Amino acid sequence: MTSLTRAALVVLAVVLLLLGLLWLAQRRLIYLPDPGPVPPAATVLPGARDVSFTTRDGLRLSAWYVPGSREGTPAVLVTSGNAGNRLDRAPLARALAAHGLPVLLVDYRGYGGNPGSPSEDGLHLDALAARAFLGDTRVIYFGESLGAAVATRLATEHPPEGLVLRSPFTDLAAAGQANYPFLPVRLLLRDRFPVAGPIASVRVPTVVVYGTADTIVPAHLSRQVAAAAGGPVATVELPGAGHNDPVLLDGDEVVRAVLDLAR
């Protein structure tokens, strides 16, 4: 065996080892929860209360619910992105509640003091439990980033009054490839989180909101989601906005998108 062959085998072994580590640790890279605990709801959002519900696989999850001040107004179910916890989405709930909308801020398993470990199917079970908590109430789903995939999957089973997708990707692999172009992301991923495929069967009014300077979920992916929507769709493009900019959390355009659906 030549020295060149030995070197090539060493490089190959190192690459395979790194890919194996990425396979094993990928969920730690995808899900970035703040495990909490979070403060009582009423200390953060006036009139809010701490609520809980149980998933089909037996996890008791905590959430915040802000009652609406206008009768007949649909509730907003917020499915968050992959990082932080419900405390980070309090500004959005506060802005929507100021217009009389009830809001349910959900924390997934492993987030905000909740038990369990996140996964694609686990987050779907969490969303199903949150929707069941709202009962017969008319609901708008608000999905943020990875939560857009959670909201879209929920919408295929339990269609809402309307759907707001903030910074959605076509699927998680596409977003991952944009951030890690030299890795075989699509080959390695265990959790897929498709959006563009499932949304074709969702017939409810949909609004896609995105920033043109988003480097985590590039704007062209969100545009592709809008193009794939099966129902009436509108887009809200925020020039110069990055993925975590406040304008994409509780900015006027984001709030208006929800209010337009509520009306």
C-alpha positions in Angstrom: 0.0 0.0 0.0 1.5 3.3 -1.0 1.7 6.3 1.3 -0.8 8.1 -1.0 -3.3 5.3 -0.6 -2.9 5.2 3.2 -3.4 9.0 3.3 -6.6 8.6 1.3 -7.9 5.9 3.6 -7.2 8.1 6.6 -9.1 11.0 5.1 -12.0 8.7 4.2 -12.1 7.3 7.7 -12.1 10.8 9.2 -14.9 11.9 6.9 -17.0 8.9 7.7 -16.4 9.4 11.4 -17.5 13.1 11.2 -20.6 12.1 9.2 -21.4 9.5 11.8 -21.1 12.0 14.6 -23.4 14.4 12.6 -25.9 11.7 12.2 -26.0 10.9 15.9 -25.9 14.6 17.1 -28.1 16.2 14.4 -31.1 16.8 16.7 -28.9 18.8 19.0 -28.1 21.0 16.0 -31.7 21.2 14.8 -33.4 21.8 18.1 -32.1 24.6 20.3 -34.5 24.8 23.2 -34.3 27.1 26.2 -35.5 24.5 28.7 -36.8 27.1 31.1 -38.5 27.3 33.5 -40.5 30.3 32.3 -42.2 32.8 34.6 -46.0 32.7 35.3 -48.0 33.9 32.2 -49.7 36.7 34.0 -46.4 38.3 35.0 -45.5 38.7 31.3 -48.8 39.1 29.5 -51.7 41.0 31.1 -54.7 38.6 31.5 -52.8 35.6 30.4 -52.9 32.3 32.2 -50.8 29.1 32.5 -52.5 26.2 30.8 -51.5 22.6 30.1 -52.6 19.7 27.9 -51.6 16.1 27.4 -50.2 14.6 24.1 -51.2 11.2 22.7 -47.9 9.8 24.0 -48.6 10.9 27.5 -46.5 14.1 27.9 -48.1 16.9 29.9 -47.1 20.2 28.2 -47.3 23.7 29.6 -48.3 26.7 27.5 -49.6 30.3 27.9 -53.1 31.3 26.9 -54.2 34.9 26.4 -58.1 35.2 26.3 -59.5 37.5 23.6 -61.4 40.6 24.3 -63.7 40.5 21.3 -66.4 37.9 21.0 -66.3 35.6 18.0 -62.7 36.4 17.1 -60.6 33.4 16.1 -57.8 32.2 18.3 -54.2 32.2 17.1 -52.2 29.1 17.7 -48.5 29.9 17.6 -46.1 27.1 16.7 -42.6 28.4 17.4 -39.3 28.0 15.6 -36.5 25.7 16.8 -34.9 27.9 19.4 -35.8 29.6 22.8 -39.2 29.1 24.4 -42.6 30.8 24.7 -41.2 33.8 26.6 -39.5 34.8 23.4 -42.8 35.0 21.5 -44.5 37.1 24.2 -44.2 40.3 22.1 -46.2 38.7 19.3 -48.9 37.5 21.7 -49.1 40.9 23.3 -49.5 42.6 19.9 -52.2 40.2 18.8 -54.1 40.4 22.1 -54.1 44.2 21.9 -56.4 43.7 18.9 -58.7 41.4 20.8 -57.4 38.0 19.5 -57.0 35.1 21.8 -53.5 33.6 21.6 -52.1 30.2 22.6 -48.3 30.2 22.9 -47.1 26.6 22.7 -43.9 25.2 23.9 -42.9 21.8 22.4 -41.6 18.9 24.4 -38.1 19.7 25.8 -38.8 23.5 25.6 -39.8 25.9 28.4 -39.7 23.3 31.2 -41.7 20.7 29.3 -40.7 17.0 29.5 -39.5 14.9 26.6 -37.1 15.4 23.7 -38.1 17.1 20.4 -38.4 15.3 17.1 -40.5 15.8 14.0 -43.2 13.4 15.0 -43.1 14.6 18.6 -43.7 18.2 17.6 -46.7 17.1 15.5 -48.1 15.3 18.6 -47.6 18.5 20.6 -49.4 20.6 17.9 -52.3 18.1 17.8 -52.7 18.4 21.6 -52.6 22.2 21.4 -55.3 22.3 18.7 -57.5 19.9 20.8 -57.1 22.2 23.8 -58.8 25.0 21.8 -61.8 22.8 21.1 -64.4 24.1 18.7 -62.9 27.6 18.6 -62.1 29.0 15.2 -58.3 29.0 14.9 -55.6 30.7 12.8 -52.3 28.8 12.8 -49.2 31.0 13.0 -46.0 29.0 12.2 -42.6 30.5 12.6 -39.7 29.0 10.6 -39.5 25.4 11.6 -42.9 25.9 13.2 -44.3 26.7 9.8 -43.7 23.0 8.9 -45.5 22.0 12.2 -48.4 24.3 11.4 -48.7 23.1 7.8 -48.7 19.4 8.8 -51.4 20.2 11.4 -53.4 22.1 8.7 -53.5 19.0 6.5 -55.3 17.1 9.3 -57.2 19.9 11.0 -57.7 22.8 8.5 -57.7 26.2 10.3 -59.5 29.4 9.4 -56.3 30.7 7.9 -52.6 30.0 7.9 -49.7 32.4 8.5 -46.2 31.0 7.7 -43.4 33.2 8.8 -40.0 32.5 7.1 -41.0 29.0 5.9 -38.6 26.7 4.1 -39.6 24.2 1.4 -38.3 21.5 3.7 -35.6 21.4 6.4 -33.0 19.8 4.1 -33.2 22.8 1.7 -32.6 25.2 4.6 -29.8 23.1 5.9 -28.2 22.9 2.5 -28.3 26.6 2.2 -26.3 27.0 5.5 -24.0 23.9 5.1 -23.5 23.7 1.3 -20.5 21.2 1.6 -22.4 18.6 3.7 -24.8 15.9 2.3 -27.6 17.4 4.4 -30.5 15.7 2.6 -28.8 12.3 2.9 -28.1 12.7 6.7 -31.4 14.2 7.9 -33.7 12.1 10.1 -36.3 14.9 10.6 -37.6 16.2 7.3 -40.3 18.8 8.1 -41.7 19.3 4.5 -43.8 22.3 3.8 -44.0 22.8 0.0 -45.3 19.3 -0.6 -48.1 19.2 2.1 -49.2 22.8 1.6 -50.4 22.0 -1.9 -53.3 20.1 -0.2 -54.2 22.9 2.2 -57.0 25.0 0.8 -57.4 27.7 3.4 -56.3 31.3 3.0 -52.5 31.5 3.6 -50.1 34.3 4.1 -46.3 33.8 3.7 -44.1 36.4 5.5 -40.4 36.6 4.9 -37.4 38.9 5.0 -35.2 39.5 2.0 -32.0 39.4 4.1 -32.8 36.1 5.8 -29.6 34.0 5.7 -31.1 31.1 7.8 -34.1 30.5 5.6 -33.3 32.3 2.3 -36.2 34.3 0.8 -36.4 32.1 -2.4 -37.4 29.1 -0.2 -40.3 31.1 1.3 -41.4 32.2 -2.2 -41.4 28.6 -3.3 -43.7 27.7 -0.4 -46.1 30.5 -1.5 -46.1 29.2 -5.0 -46.9 25.7 -3.8 -49.9 26.8 -1.7 -53.2 25.0 -2.6 -55.4 27.8 -1.4 -55.6 31.6 -1.8 -52.2 32.9 -0.9 -50.7 36.3 -0.2 -47.0 37.2 0.4 -45.6 39.9 2.7 -42.0 40.7 1.8 -40.0 42.7 4.3 -37.0 44.3 2.6 -33.7 44.0 4.5 -35.2 41.9 7.3 -33.1 39.0 8.7 -34.4 35.8 10.3 -34.4 37.0 13.9 -35.1 40.7 13.4 -37.9 42.1 15.6 -39.9 43.2 12.5 -40.5 39.5 11.8 -41.6 38.8 15.4 -44.2 41.5 16.2 -43.8 44.0 13.4 -46.8 45.8 12.0 -46.8 43.8 8.8 -46.8 40.5 10.7 -49.6 41.6 13.0 -51.6 42.9 10.1 -51.2 39.6 8.2 -52.9 37.8 11.1 -55.6 40.5 11.5 -56.5 40.3 7.8 -57.1 36.6 8.1 -59.1 37.1 11.3 -61.4 39.5 9.6 
